[in-house]
Amino acid sequence: MHVKVTTEVRQSLAQVKAGFNEDLFLKLNPPFPSVSLLRFDGCLKGDLVELLLDFKVGKQKWVSEITYDNETPDRFEFIDEGIVLPFPFRFWKHHHILIGNADGCQIVDSIEYKANNKMMTVLLYPLLFLQFVYRKPIYKRVFK
């Protein structure tokens, strides 16, 4: 299934790219589940991001690898793919796209995911959509 959320911010592509760091990553996490960042290498191919999700009834690990990055004068993008995923996910691919424009920068979160079964995949959609909509005011505040 596919979730896509786009946010317009006022800072330039270069400023937004520079701000895609560990500090921003921590700010973007929703209140639940609580997240401990165990590793954050960055946003370039080969980098790893490792999380520990605390669901209060148990903890689960999430590890993603940056499998692609590309930069042009008006665009920066990278893809993180889940290599260790928490229940109920079995596939995760998050394409981060930053597009510079005359007014600032457009941030696109484009996620493909699959759960353990089709019904769970569909049921997760509204939760994931809301989780990424939750990021919009954070992006706007950080990149004002």
C-alpha positions, 0 to 999 in steps of 0.5 A: 500500500502507498501513503504520500504526504507533501509539505511546503516549507519556506527554507531553501533546498540546501537549508532543508537538506542540512536540517535532515539530521538526528535532531529532526528525526527525533522531533518527527516521532509521534508520542506513541510508541515512544522511540529510542534512537540507537543509531543514526548514520545519516541520509546517504546510501549505506547509512543505517537508522536503528530504533527501539519502539516501546509499546508499553507492553513490549519493545521492538526493534526497527532497522532501516538502511538507506539504499539510494540517494541522489542530488541535483541542483533542485532536488535531493532524495533518499530511500530508506528500506526496512531490514528489521521491522516490528510486527506487523510489518513485512515490507517498508520503503520510504522515499524522502524527496526534497524539491527546491522551488521559488518559495522554498522547498517541498518535502515529500514523504512517499511510503510503500508498506506491507503488513503480514496480511492484506487486511492488516495492510489496509487497517494500518493505512489511516494510522500511517497517514496520520503519522505522516500528517503529524510531521507537517507542522513540525516540518513547517516549524523547523524550516520556517 
